[in-house]
Amino acid sequence: MATSDLSAWHRVGPLAELEAQGAQLVKGAKPAVAVYFHKGEVFAVDNRCPHMGYPLHRGTVKDGVLTCHWHHANFDLCSGCSFSLFADDVPAYETRVEDGIVYVAAEPRRTFDKDAYVRRLCGGLDQNIPVVLAKSVDRLLQHDPGGQTVVRETARYGSRRHNMLGGGMACLGIAAGLLPYLDRQTAYYAMYKAVKQVADNCAGRPPRGLSEALDTDAHGMDALARWFRRWAENGQVVGCERTILTVAQAKVTTAEISSLFFRAATDRMFAHGGQAVYLPNKGFELIELLGRESAGDLLPLLVRWVAGRGSGAEDQHAWNNPVDLVAPLRAAEKRIPEWLAQGRGRSFTGEKALTEVLLGDDPQKIIDALGGALGAGAAPALLAKLVAYAAARRLAHFSLTNELQDWNAPVRTFVHAHAMHRVLLRGPDDPELARGLFHGAIAVYMDRFLNVPAVRLPGERGTLDDLPSDPRELCRKLLATLDRQAHVEESARLVARYARLKLPLKPLFNALTLATVREDHGFGYWLVLEAGIRQALEWEGQPEAEHILVGVVRHLAVVCPTPRAQLKPAQVGLRLNQGERLYEEAEPAAQHA
């Protein structure tokens, strides 16, 4: 071999020395490479077990199989391929012997392109292997920082196994939507957690039976809309699926499909505690992100949230007694077209006064005020934004004398109100969609007792001037504060200080996202995070943005910190991809047989 040919190879040492020792580490190689002499041949693999990074030179080679003793993963010594589902393949390297000296290639034998990473991602989803998911997500985000590839493949996988859109798919849409505000590490953690949640939700599920669109284009949209609502009212899931797939096959926009769907979703009041609006809204946001062609995969996952009886608040005792909230709401729903007609061409200016009414304790006054605002020219989407702000205030003023599960009610109200705002932005002139903002406003009213006594907003009881003014320091202190249990008000003070100084919001959004995704808790915290960020952007530079973000961080801080075990595979996968050593490696050779 000519000297020039050695530039892409590491010198290991004399073959006789390797044969005597059985295994050696390549000095200077990054990542570390282990070289083995087995049955007269020389083999080399990455020394880090692809499962958790344990040094493979401490393992055992027998009959061509390398075993890592930590979790007993087995690998083909020649190819590096794993025989154990929980572990990934270990990169293998070419070796050669020249003049009695062993050399190992500087780069692994197989380099993975984008298509290979997609296959690994799909395999990781199918087998629910955390470290494979982690490494695949990291590599694909390097290829595609916008996350389209990871989101598209994961959504396609989830849509084939879910019967209805739930936690993992909702988190997937949230993570994708927040990527523009996140640094590389937080984006990776968020996307990994979402993908892993989809894998968890789908574990053990066979592919679901797929419905098809009607084999005709003879039906107009009016008939399809009527049928969809009929099947939803009667709990006919297959009828809903076939009808909405027929709609998706027609030449209509995502906004038009959204309006058809949410008319049915708002036929019942605050159905499923708001889930009939806020989870399907995540589905429509995924369709908007991935493109109209994804509608056929995702729409069938939404229909079970609207197909069923007895799920509306009108059937609940609390909405009927001791105060009848249903009758005045139904009366108001009938008047929405009239109010919208009155408001055409007029300009509404009563946002501040209306907010105080929404936070009040007179339900009829709330209903009348919303109707009056429509008649005065307020757009339904604007009113939905005000309802979402009022709902966020319930979180910001939530009394810690309540029990932990009491957070669930204002959380559902807030994410429902935010979702209605998004729905009304898609269908701004639809009177039937506007019903949902009235339902959300009454849900805000129902949560009023959770603000007794109402916690004061940060700064109302004293100055915030003792806190830093540098955005990086504020974010650092916020994350450190959330490392300590029960520091709710201190976390709220830091967020309020940041917002009040009108500092750039992106670093704060990144810190809040990292603080959320690093914890071991349910997807409700993701929903509040995303709704809070979106609604804060609607009020950027105004006090309302501060109040919304205070509500978000108070809700999160109550449960911080958790063990944070769910993120461990992501941390390991990232370090493995970056070529880091996870454990100190000594020189003892592997055992051979």
Secondary structure, 3 states (H helix, E strand, C coil): CCHHHHHHEEEEEEHHHHHHHCEEECCCCCCCEEEEEECCEEEEEECECCCCCCEHHHCEEECCEEEECCCCEEEECCCCCECCCCCCCCCEECEEEECCEEEEECCCCCCCCHHHHHHHHHHHHHHCCHHHHHHHHHHHHHHCCCCHHHHHHHHHHHHHHCCCCCHHHHHHHHHHHHHHHCCHHHHHHHHHHHHHHHHHHHCCCCCCCCCCCCCCCCCCHHHHHHHHHHHHHHCCHHHHHHHHHHHHHCCCCHHHHHHHHHHHHCCCCCHHHHHHHHHHHHHHHHHHHHCHHHHHHHHHHCHHHCCCCCCCHHHCHHHCCCCCCHHHHHHHHHHHHHHHHHHCCCCCCCHHHHHHHHCCCCHHHHHHHHHHHHHCCCCHHHHHHHHHHHHHHHHHCCCCCCCHHHHHHHHHHHHHHHHHHHHHHHCCCCCCCCHHHHHHHHHHHHCHHHHCCCCCCCCCCCCCCCCCCCHHHHHHHHHHHCCCCCCHHHHHHHHHHHHHCCCCHHHHHHHHHHHHHCCCCCCHHHHHHHHHHHHHHHCCCCHHHHHHHHHHHHHHHCCCCCCCCCCHHHHHHHHHHCCCCCCCCCCCCCEEC
